[in-house]
């Protein structure tokens, strides 16, 4: 049985640049595909407008 309380520590400085670039391209393509759906795009725009009014 896995330890459910185990922590994972990632040293981001050890991730090679080519891996970071690959992850960014993958995420960018997924977001682009997601926003091709008009309903998803509308939901995103509503979220963005609501977020713009929030001060952090």
PyMOL CGO cylinders between C-alpha atoms (Angstrom):
from pymol import cmd
from pymol.cgo import CYLINDER

trace = [
    CYLINDER, 0.00, 0.00, 0.00, 1.36, 3.41, -0.98, 0.3, 1, 1, 1, 1, 1, 1,
    CYLINDER, 1.36, 3.41, -0.98, 2.08, 5.98, 1.67, 0.3, 1, 1, 1, 1, 1, 1,
    CYLINDER, 2.08, 5.98, 1.67, -0.66, 8.55, 1.14, 0.3, 1, 1, 1, 1, 1, 1,
    CYLINDER, -0.66, 8.55, 1.14, 1.20, 11.11, 3.25, 0.3, 1, 1, 1, 1, 1, 1,
    CYLINDER, 1.20, 11.11, 3.25, 4.42, 10.92, 1.26, 0.3, 1, 1, 1, 1, 1, 1,
    CYLINDER, 4.42, 10.92, 1.26, 5.65, 14.21, -0.12, 0.3, 1, 1, 1, 1, 1, 1,
    CYLINDER, 5.65, 14.21, -0.12, 7.12, 14.70, -3.55, 0.3, 1, 1, 1, 1, 1, 1,
    CYLINDER, 7.12, 14.70, -3.55, 9.87, 17.26, -3.92, 0.3, 1, 1, 1, 1, 1, 1,
    CYLINDER, 9.87, 17.26, -3.92, 10.80, 18.54, -7.37, 0.3, 1, 1, 1, 1, 1, 1,
    CYLINDER, 10.80, 18.54, -7.37, 13.97, 20.51, -7.98, 0.3, 1, 1, 1, 1, 1, 1,
    CYLINDER, 13.97, 20.51, -7.98, 12.93, 22.60, -10.97, 0.3, 1, 1, 1, 1, 1, 1,
    CYLINDER, 12.93, 22.60, -10.97, 16.51, 23.72, -11.54, 0.3, 1, 1, 1, 1, 1, 1,
    CYLINDER, 16.51, 23.72, -11.54, 17.37, 20.15, -12.52, 0.3, 1, 1, 1, 1, 1, 1,
    CYLINDER, 17.37, 20.15, -12.52, 14.79, 19.91, -15.31, 0.3, 1, 1, 1, 1, 1, 1,
    CYLINDER, 14.79, 19.91, -15.31, 16.62, 20.26, -18.64, 0.3, 1, 1, 1, 1, 1, 1,
    CYLINDER, 16.62, 20.26, -18.64, 15.56, 23.16, -20.89, 0.3, 1, 1, 1, 1, 1, 1,
    CYLINDER, 15.56, 23.16, -20.89, 14.47, 20.80, -23.67, 0.3, 1, 1, 1, 1, 1, 1,
    CYLINDER, 14.47, 20.80, -23.67, 12.05, 19.08, -21.26, 0.3, 1, 1, 1, 1, 1, 1,
    CYLINDER, 12.05, 19.08, -21.26, 10.59, 22.41, -20.14, 0.3, 1, 1, 1, 1, 1, 1,
    CYLINDER, 10.59, 22.41, -20.14, 10.16, 23.49, -23.77, 0.3, 1, 1, 1, 1, 1, 1,
    CYLINDER, 10.16, 23.49, -23.77, 8.47, 20.18, -24.61, 0.3, 1, 1, 1, 1, 1, 1,
    CYLINDER, 8.47, 20.18, -24.61, 6.05, 20.51, -21.68, 0.3, 1, 1, 1, 1, 1, 1,
    CYLINDER, 6.05, 20.51, -21.68, 5.23, 24.10, -22.66, 0.3, 1, 1, 1, 1, 1, 1,
    CYLINDER, 5.23, 24.10, -22.66, 4.53, 23.11, -26.28, 0.3, 1, 1, 1, 1, 1, 1,
    CYLINDER, 4.53, 23.11, -26.28, 2.31, 20.25, -25.10, 0.3, 1, 1, 1, 1, 1, 1,
    CYLINDER, 2.31, 20.25, -25.10, 0.32, 22.46, -22.72, 0.3, 1, 1, 1, 1, 1, 1,
    CYLINDER, 0.32, 22.46, -22.72, 0.02, 25.24, -25.30, 0.3, 1, 1, 1, 1, 1, 1,
    CYLINDER, 0.02, 25.24, -25.30, -1.36, 22.84, -27.91, 0.3, 1, 1, 1, 1, 1, 1,
    CYLINDER, -1.36, 22.84, -27.91, -3.85, 21.40, -25.40, 0.3, 1, 1, 1, 1, 1, 1,
    CYLINDER, -3.85, 21.40, -25.40, -5.11, 24.86, -24.42, 0.3, 1, 1, 1, 1, 1, 1,
    CYLINDER, -5.11, 24.86, -24.42, -5.41, 25.82, -28.08, 0.3, 1, 1, 1, 1, 1, 1,
    CYLINDER, -5.41, 25.82, -28.08, -7.53, 22.71, -28.78, 0.3, 1, 1, 1, 1, 1, 1,
    CYLINDER, -7.53, 22.71, -28.78, -9.64, 23.35, -25.69, 0.3, 1, 1, 1, 1, 1, 1,
    CYLINDER, -9.64, 23.35, -25.69, -10.44, 26.91, -26.76, 0.3, 1, 1, 1, 1, 1, 1,
    CYLINDER, -10.44, 26.91, -26.76, -11.54, 25.79, -30.22, 0.3, 1, 1, 1, 1, 1, 1,
    CYLINDER, -11.54, 25.79, -30.22, -14.83, 24.77, -28.60, 0.3, 1, 1, 1, 1, 1, 1,
    CYLINDER, -14.83, 24.77, -28.60, -17.01, 27.93, -28.41, 0.3, 1, 1, 1, 1, 1, 1,
    CYLINDER, -17.01, 27.93, -28.41, -18.47, 26.87, -25.04, 0.3, 1, 1, 1, 1, 1, 1,
    CYLINDER, -18.47, 26.87, -25.04, -15.01, 26.46, -23.52, 0.3, 1, 1, 1, 1, 1, 1,
    CYLINDER, -15.01, 26.46, -23.52, -13.93, 29.80, -24.97, 0.3, 1, 1, 1, 1, 1, 1,
    CYLINDER, -13.93, 29.80, -24.97, -17.00, 31.52, -23.51, 0.3, 1, 1, 1, 1, 1, 1,
    CYLINDER, -17.00, 31.52, -23.51, -16.39, 29.92, -20.10, 0.3, 1, 1, 1, 1, 1, 1,
    CYLINDER, -16.39, 29.92, -20.10, -12.78, 31.10, -20.21, 0.3, 1, 1, 1, 1, 1, 1,
    CYLINDER, -12.78, 31.10, -20.21, -13.80, 34.65, -21.12, 0.3, 1, 1, 1, 1, 1, 1,
    CYLINDER, -13.80, 34.65, -21.12, -16.30, 34.74, -18.25, 0.3, 1, 1, 1, 1, 1, 1,
    CYLINDER, -16.30, 34.74, -18.25, -13.64, 33.44, -15.86, 0.3, 1, 1, 1, 1, 1, 1,
    CYLINDER, -13.64, 33.44, -15.86, -11.12, 36.00, -17.13, 0.3, 1, 1, 1, 1, 1, 1,
    CYLINDER, -11.12, 36.00, -17.13, -13.54, 38.91, -16.71, 0.3, 1, 1, 1, 1, 1, 1,
    CYLINDER, -13.54, 38.91, -16.71, -14.48, 37.76, -13.21, 0.3, 1, 1, 1, 1, 1, 1,
    CYLINDER, -14.48, 37.76, -13.21, -10.80, 37.35, -12.33, 0.3, 1, 1, 1, 1, 1, 1,
    CYLINDER, -10.80, 37.35, -12.33, -9.95, 40.84, -13.62, 0.3, 1, 1, 1, 1, 1, 1,
    CYLINDER, -9.95, 40.84, -13.62, -12.20, 42.28, -10.92, 0.3, 1, 1, 1, 1, 1, 1,
    CYLINDER, -12.20, 42.28, -10.92, -10.39, 40.39, -8.16, 0.3, 1, 1, 1, 1, 1, 1,
    CYLINDER, -10.39, 40.39, -8.16, -7.52, 42.15, -6.44, 0.3, 1, 1, 1, 1, 1, 1,
    CYLINDER, -7.52, 42.15, -6.44, -4.80, 39.86, -5.10, 0.3, 1, 1, 1, 1, 1, 1,
]
cmd.load_cgo(trace, "trace")
